[in-house]
Amino acid sequence: MSSRKEIRKQGIAAREGLTDEERVGYSGLICDAVRALPEYRNAKTILSYKWTKGEVRLTKLETYAKQDGKTLCFPLCVSDTEMVAIEPGKGRGAWRKGAYGIKEPVAAAGVIAGPQEIDLVICPCSTFDEECNRMGMGAGYYDRYLPKCTNAAVIAVAFEAQKSEALPVNEWDKKMEAVVTESAVYRAAAPAAAE
């Protein structure tokens, strides 16, 4: 089996191999599919993300969330290991370019949402498998933050091209409840009942 590093690299190469036209079109389909999920419909507060490079673009979902009366929060890395969720403020000073070139909310201009207030987390990923295991970019921000989101459904969005065979899983890796692509919604199998 390939190493996690190699698998991550393959997933990133697959998403970056899409044309800009494909990426925009597929992202729109993914946003439509997320909006149709019960996890989205039942959520009041959603932790989303601002896309960078080849990631799924959730711009259309941001529009839907406004129309649907949802509160959208976005991650802000506050240290080398920790992130928080911020409901961004309005106006020019509400956003800035972060450490990885990712647009991030300015904490002083927004409101920090406690992890327990979040009903749905939408994670980006480098790759995933049909069992809804997800691999991020390797920094572990989501791995450390997700266990605090005790009331949230957690899903990932990705392009079908990013799907891998069974991923090697560590004990701290959080399985997604669903992974949404432009052509499918993968669901994690429910754990078997104890005998």
Secondary structure, DSSP 8 states (H G I E B T S, - for coil): ---HHHHHHHHHHHHHTS-HHHHHHHHHHHHHHHHHSHHHHT-SEEE-----TTS---HHHHHHHHHTT-EEEEEEE-SSS-EEEEE--SSGGGEEE-TTS-EEE-GGGSEEE-GGG-SEEEE--SEE-TT--EE-SSS-HHHHHGGG-TT-EEEEE--GGGB-SS----TT----SEEE-SS-EEE--------
